Amino acid sequence: MTTNEQPQHRYGEHYRVDSMEAAREAVQSLLDQARYQVDILSPHLDPQLYDQGPALEALRRVVVDGRHRARIRILVADPEQITQRGHRLVNLARQLSTYMDIRKLGEDDITDPPCWLIVDRQSHARWEAGTGYDGIVGPGCRAESVRLERAFSDRWSRSVADPSLRRLHI
């Protein structure tokens, strides 16, 4: 399907994605719209979604353009696995550590976590554990995005910093 044939999604309405490519396009669309806040809950920091050049550039732009308002929080299940893979998002977070932070999910949250992307408390994408790329995207669905952001913040408060994610000063 070419770009011209893709269905148009209306702001404020949910739509379903059911493939890796559709999920990647939805994630990129949301990241491109982000102005100052991005929250990502991804147990393995899915490289098909987040270790892609356009996604990394969009996150860098949030930090540069958002200035002091910028905040990017990322929750993962296994930081060591992610760093061993050489995930470029980890390197970006190390470079922009004032505005980006990656943490390990707390013990109570680590079993079968969902995958969420929440942007500016305005838009979101979500996948339940074990569903692959079958999920829901809500561009401009503020009420649910705020609810997800609060649930994310609860998980964030229980999360732990992991030494493998810290920037090494030599």
Secondary structure by P-SEA (a helix, b strand, c coil): ccccccccccccbbbbbccaaaaaaaaaaaaaacccbbbbbcccccccccccaaaaaaaaaaaaaacccbbbbbbbccaaaaaaaccaaaaaaaaacccbbbbccccccccbbbbbbbccccccccccccccccccccccaaaaaaaaaaaaaaaaaabbbbcccccccc
